[in-house]
Amino acid sequence: MTLLITILAAVAATVIWYSGEKARKLHVGMLVCMFWGASLMWLVDAVVEFAEIRAEYFTPAPADMLNDAFLGFSVIALALVIWIVTVLIRDPNGVFKKRLKKN
């Protein structure tokens, strides 16, 4: 479930990044790298887990699926927080600089 959630987030972020210059200016590429990196990490985890438990990998317990979904959404939330803090610090549109000059 974590792999599926992070791949969907990575694809969505990639489409947003590719679609316009404004997304590139807002450093969405950093978000894309974080999501694809997390997806690669979960892919390696899935391959190793499949190698260990074989067919049982495809029949997870509902509680395990819920925990994996929570972990996947937590990873996305953490990546978004890191991205937002980075955008606020870099201030690509100069919003904070304009506000400080007014005061």
C-alpha positions in Angstrom: 0.0 0.0 0.0 2.9 2.4 0.8 4.3 1.7 -2.7 1.1 2.4 -4.4 0.4 5.6 -2.5 3.9 7.0 -3.1 3.9 6.1 -6.8 0.6 7.9 -7.2 2.0 10.9 -5.5 5.1 10.8 -7.6 3.2 10.6 -10.8 0.9 13.5 -9.8 3.9 15.6 -8.8 5.7 14.8 -12.0 2.7 15.8 -14.1 2.4 19.1 -12.2 6.2 19.7 -12.6 6.2 19.0 -16.3 3.0 21.0 -17.0 4.3 24.5 -16.4 7.1 26.9 -15.7 5.4 28.1 -12.5 5.7 24.7 -11.0 9.4 24.7 -11.8 9.8 28.1 -10.2 8.2 26.8 -7.0 10.7 23.9 -6.9 8.2 21.1 -7.4 11.2 19.2 -8.9 12.4 18.7 -5.3 9.0 17.2 -4.4 9.2 14.9 -7.4 12.6 13.7 -6.3 11.4 13.0 -2.8 8.3 11.1 -4.0 10.3 9.0 -6.6 12.9 8.3 -4.0 10.3 7.1 -1.5 8.7 5.0 -4.3 12.1 3.4 -5.0 12.6 2.7 -1.3 9.2 1.0 -1.0 9.8 -1.0 -4.2 13.1 -2.4 -2.8 11.2 -3.2 0.4 8.4 -5.0 -1.5 10.9 -7.1 -3.5 12.8 -8.1 -0.3 9.6 -8.9 1.5 8.3 -10.9 -1.4 11.6 -12.9 -1.5 11.1 -13.7 2.2 7.4 -14.7 2.4 6.5 -15.5 -1.3 2.8 -16.0 -1.8 1.7 -14.6 1.5 2.9 -11.2 0.3 -0.3 -11.0 -1.8 -2.7 -11.6 1.0 -2.0 -9.0 3.7 -4.2 -8.7 6.8 -6.5 -5.7 6.8 -4.7 -4.2 9.8 -1.4 -4.4 7.9 -2.9 -2.6 4.9 -4.3 0.1 7.2 -0.9 0.6 8.8 0.8 0.7 5.4 -1.7 3.2 4.1 -1.1 5.4 7.2 2.6 5.2 6.7 2.3 6.1 3.0 0.2 9.2 3.8 2.6 10.1 6.5 5.5 10.0 4.1 3.6 12.2 1.7 2.7 14.7 4.4 6.3 14.9 5.6 7.5 15.5 2.1 5.0 18.2 1.6 6.0 19.9 4.8 9.7 19.8 3.8 8.8 21.2 0.4 6.6 24.0 1.9 9.3 25.0 4.3 11.9 25.1 1.5 9.6 27.2 -0.7 9.0 29.6 2.2 12.7 29.9 2.9 13.7 30.4 -0.8 10.8 32.7 -1.5 10.8 32.4 -5.3 8.1 35.0 -5.9 9.6 37.5 -3.4 6.5 37.7 -1.3 8.3 38.1 2.0 10.8 40.6 0.6 7.9 42.8 -0.6 6.2 42.6 2.8 9.4 43.5 4.6 10.0 46.5 2.3 6.5 47.8 3.0 7.1 47.8 6.8 
